[in-house]
Amino acid sequence: MTVLKIRKGDEVQVIAGKDRGKRGSVQEVEPQKHRAVVAGVNISKRHQKPNPQQNIKGGIIEEPRPMDVSKLMLVCPKCGKATRVGHETDENGNKHRVCKACGEEIRTQGEGS
């Protein structure tokens, strides 16, 4: 299993590609494929035919597509900068992510205390 330093709910900044410099929150992570879907980044347009039986409207649909995790950098919630991520273990043996710039622990919205 691949361990990624980016999780669902994290705010990230794009560091390479056509959307370089944009920020968004991670909506979905695919660790096996090494990819993540970020809101408002890597938008593609898809043409949709209307289907009245399934109540689907037609038109051009814009949706975010997955992008490689190597093009993303985590934004520290404390210092507000895009930063590298390290790991530390506390006295209880629990492993957590740490901002390399300010040294603060990085927590996702859904994590405990």
Secondary structure by P-SEA (a helix, b strand, c coil): cccccccccbbbbbcccccccbbbbbccccccccbbbbcccbbbbbbbcccccccccccbbbbbbbbbcccbbbbbcccccbbbbbbbbcccccccccccccbbbbbcccccc
